[in-house]
Amino acid sequence: MLKTLLLAVILTTAIGIYDFKVPALDGNGTIDLAAYKGKKILIVNTASKCGYTPQYDELEKLYEKYKDKMVIIGFPANNFGQQEPGTNTEIQEFCKKNYGVSFPMAEKISVKGDDIHPLYKYLTEEAKKLGIEDPVKWNFTKFLIDEKGKLVTVFPSKVKPMSEEITKYLN
């Protein structure tokens, strides 16, 4: 009886995408992923000094075009080639000034390694269930979550935000 009860408690407290809250890049409050239930979520690890940094422009265009049905959340990370060395304030200023980023951006985190952020640990585990081993290979990896909080797929860095590979899930 006690074992059954414990198992029921464990199963009902399983972590899902909507359980995560992350500090916002601007230092004002948190980004609560539960606020995006019913919308698709595109989670992207970003960097300001990467060959893929110009994708901020397309991410903003994608966000503007589809913001009624999806949200993009950027996660600055310095895991690859030290390409995000700035402070949260510097990153925010860079994104606004150079790309007019208006989608939510989280504080700088680690997306890989021993100090991986719990959200990225969760996303990596979910990707493994889809047969995608080691999904975060570089900056601007994109995780697409459906309206119910389930990981749909992972797009590698080279996939541009406005490409049909991504937009086919939004039309």
Kinemage of the C-alpha trace (Angstrom):
@kinemage 1
@onewidth
@group {chain A} dominant
@subgroup {mainchain}
@vectorlist {calphas} color= white
{ca met a 1} P 0.000 0.000 0.000
{ca leu a 2} L 2.726 2.479 0.984
{ca lys a 3} L 4.781 1.558 -2.109
{ca thr a 4} L 1.753 2.204 -4.334
{ca leu a 5} L 1.133 5.541 -2.650
{ca leu a 6} L 4.792 6.564 -3.026
{ca leu a 7} L 4.760 5.588 -6.698
{ca ala a 8} L 1.591 7.631 -7.249
{ca val a 9} L 3.221 10.663 -5.589
{ca ile a 10} L 6.372 10.265 -7.701
{ca leu a 11} L 4.369 9.932 -10.926
{ca thr a 12} L 2.207 12.964 -10.208
{ca thr a 13} L 5.206 15.131 -9.357
{ca ala a 14} L 7.099 14.348 -12.564
{ca ile a 15} L 8.807 17.435 -13.939
{ca gly a 16} L 7.502 18.905 -17.162
{ca ile a 17} L 8.395 21.974 -19.216
{ca tyr a 18} L 5.732 24.043 -17.449
{ca asp a 19} L 7.414 23.484 -14.072
{ca phe a 20} L 10.344 25.702 -15.036
{ca lys a 21} L 10.740 29.342 -14.079
{ca val a 22} L 13.927 31.156 -15.076
{ca pro a 23} L 15.247 34.611 -14.192
{ca ala a 24} L 14.724 37.142 -16.993
{ca leu a 25} L 17.763 38.681 -18.694
{ca asp a 26} L 16.740 42.217 -17.715
{ca gly a 27} L 16.842 41.242 -14.024
{ca asn a 28} L 13.147 42.080 -13.618
{ca gly a 29} L 11.252 39.002 -12.582
{ca thr a 30} L 11.099 35.545 -14.045
{ca ile a 31} L 9.997 33.798 -17.200
{ca asp a 32} L 7.394 31.238 -16.147
{ca leu a 33} L 7.047 28.629 -18.878
{ca ala a 34} L 3.593 27.697 -17.542
{ca ala a 35} L 2.414 31.076 -18.863
{ca tyr a 36} L 2.844 29.677 -22.386
{ca lys a 37} L 0.503 26.672 -22.098
{ca gly a 38} L -1.486 26.475 -25.332
{ca lys a 39} L 1.324 28.024 -27.411
{ca lys a 40} L 4.325 26.486 -29.081
{ca ile a 41} L 7.646 27.369 -27.451
{ca leu a 42} L 10.947 27.633 -29.318
{ca ile a 43} L 13.850 27.486 -26.854
{ca val a 44} L 17.170 28.662 -28.297
{ca asn a 45} L 20.631 28.852 -26.725
{ca thr a 46} L 22.148 32.086 -27.997
{ca ala a 47} L 25.534 33.817 -28.155
{ca ser a 48} L 26.564 37.327 -29.180
{ca lys a 49} L 29.896 36.499 -30.829
{ca cys a 50} L 29.008 33.456 -32.930
{ca gly a 51} L 28.816 32.927 -36.676
{ca tyr a 52} L 25.123 32.174 -36.112
{ca thr a 53} L 24.483 35.392 -34.139
{ca pro a 54} L 22.705 36.999 -37.154
{ca gln a 55} L 19.937 34.428 -36.513
{ca tyr a 56} L 18.698 36.866 -33.844
{ca asp a 57} L 17.271 38.851 -36.779
{ca glu a 58} L 15.261 35.877 -38.100
{ca leu a 59} L 14.261 34.799 -34.587
{ca glu a 60} L 12.755 38.260 -34.084
{ca lys a 61} L 10.952 38.057 -37.468
{ca leu a 62} L 9.629 34.585 -36.602
{ca tyr a 63} L 8.453 35.832 -33.222
{ca glu a 64} L 6.707 38.872 -34.716
{ca lys a 65} L 4.974 36.769 -37.379
{ca tyr a 66} L 3.784 33.945 -35.113
{ca lys a 67} L 3.575 35.476 -31.636
{ca asp a 68} L -0.151 34.751 -31.446
{ca lys a 69} L 0.622 31.018 -31.506
{ca met a 70} L 4.225 30.699 -30.297
{ca val a 71} L 6.857 32.239 -28.086
{ca ile a 72} L 10.619 32.204 -28.512
{ca ile a 73} L 12.765 32.181 -25.405
{ca gly a 74} L 16.479 32.896 -25.752
{ca phe a 75} L 19.000 31.435 -23.340
{ca pro a 76} L 22.410 33.113 -23.628
{ca ala a 77} L 25.177 30.608 -22.931
{ca asn a 78} L 28.970 30.723 -22.984
{ca asn a 79} L 29.480 26.973 -23.501
{ca phe a 80} L 30.913 27.068 -27.024
{ca gly a 81} L 34.104 28.901 -27.939
{ca gln a 82} L 33.582 31.526 -25.212
{ca gln a 83} L 31.176 33.250 -27.626
{ca glu a 84} L 28.966 34.777 -24.935
{ca pro a 85} L 31.430 36.403 -22.535
{ca gly a 86} L 29.206 39.386 -21.617
{ca thr a 87} L 27.188 40.122 -18.519
{ca asn a 88} L 23.405 39.865 -18.598
{ca thr a 89} L 23.215 43.662 -19.028
{ca glu a 90} L 25.719 43.641 -21.912
{ca ile a 91} L 23.871 40.785 -23.627
{ca gln a 92} L 20.528 42.571 -23.300
{ca glu a 93} L 21.948 45.825 -24.709
{ca phe a 94} L 23.563 43.934 -27.608
{ca cys a 95} L 20.320 42.113 -28.512
{ca lys a 96} L 18.148 45.245 -28.385
{ca lys a 97} L 20.614 47.549 -30.181
{ca asn a 98} L 21.690 45.179 -32.953
{ca tyr a 99} L 18.596 43.032 -33.539
{ca gly a 100} L 15.655 44.722 -31.795
{ca val a 101} L 14.991 41.526 -29.836
{ca ser a 102} L 11.577 41.704 -28.163
{ca phe a 103} L 11.024 38.021 -27.381
{ca pro a 104} L 11.763 36.847 -23.818
{ca met a 105} L 15.415 36.331 -22.953
{ca ala a 106} L 16.579 34.487 -19.843
{ca glu a 107} L 19.680 35.146 -17.779
{ca lys a 108} L 22.887 33.573 -19.039
{ca ile a 109} L 23.021 29.861 -18.197
{ca ser a 110} L 25.020 26.745 -19.002
{ca val a 111} L 23.421 24.476 -21.616
{ca lys a 112} L 25.925 21.616 -21.436
{ca gly a 113} L 28.416 19.979 -19.091
{ca asp a 114} L 28.602 19.499 -15.336
{ca asp a 115} L 26.898 22.818 -14.604
{ca ile a 116} L 24.058 22.329 -17.119
{ca his a 117} L 20.912 24.264 -16.181
{ca pro a 118} L 18.037 21.990 -15.036
{ca leu a 119} L 15.870 23.143 -17.983
{ca tyr a 120} L 18.519 22.088 -20.490
{ca lys a 121} L 19.062 18.827 -18.613
{ca tyr a 122} L 15.313 18.217 -18.979
{ca leu a 123} L 15.325 19.161 -22.695
{ca thr a 124} L 18.325 16.911 -23.355
{ca glu a 125} L 16.569 13.976 -21.653
{ca glu a 126} L 13.389 14.611 -23.658
{ca ala a 127} L 15.428 14.756 -26.890
{ca lys a 128} L 16.967 11.357 -26.048
{ca lys a 129} L 13.442 9.906 -25.873
{ca leu a 130} L 13.023 11.069 -29.497
{ca gly a 131} L 16.306 9.390 -30.460
{ca ile a 132} L 18.260 12.656 -30.555
{ca glu a 133} L 21.462 12.047 -28.617
{ca asp a 134} L 23.554 15.033 -27.519
{ca pro a 135} L 21.218 17.624 -29.080
{ca val a 136} L 23.114 20.780 -28.035
{ca lys a 137} L 26.207 20.748 -30.211
{ca trp a 138} L 26.621 24.529 -30.647
{ca asn a 139} L 24.975 27.925 -30.164
{ca phe a 140} L 21.515 28.508 -31.667
{ca thr a 141} L 20.235 24.953 -31.223
{ca lys a 142} L 16.428 25.178 -31.239
{ca phe a 143} L 14.023 23.019 -29.209
{ca leu a 144} L 10.398 23.112 -30.407
{ca ile a 145} L 7.784 22.393 -27.736
{ca asp a 146} L 4.126 21.876 -28.707
{ca glu a 147} L 1.045 23.498 -27.144
{ca lys a 148} L 0.799 20.743 -24.544
{ca gly a 149} L 4.411 21.018 -23.374
{ca lys a 150} L 5.822 18.069 -25.327
{ca leu a 151} L 9.120 18.295 -27.200
{ca val a 152} L 8.386 17.966 -30.922
{ca thr a 153} L 11.906 18.134 -32.354
{ca val a 154} L 15.314 19.769 -32.142
{ca phe a 155} L 16.810 21.887 -34.918
{ca pro a 156} L 20.594 22.187 -35.192
{ca ser a 157} L 22.312 25.593 -35.341
{ca lys a 158} L 22.426 25.718 -39.134
{ca val a 159} L 18.614 25.615 -39.465
{ca lys a 160} L 17.512 29.214 -39.946
{ca pro a 161} L 14.536 30.374 -37.863
{ca met a 162} L 12.414 31.408 -40.873
{ca ser a 163} L 13.174 28.199 -42.794
{ca glu a 164} L 10.369 25.921 -43.858
{ca glu a 165} L 11.843 23.232 -41.556
{ca ile a 166} L 10.555 25.342 -38.653
{ca thr a 167} L 7.623 27.299 -40.138
{ca lys a 168} L 5.853 24.122 -41.302
{ca tyr a 169} L 5.084 23.501 -37.624
{ca leu a 170} L 3.506 26.962 -37.284
{ca asn a 171} L 1.279 27.296 -40.359
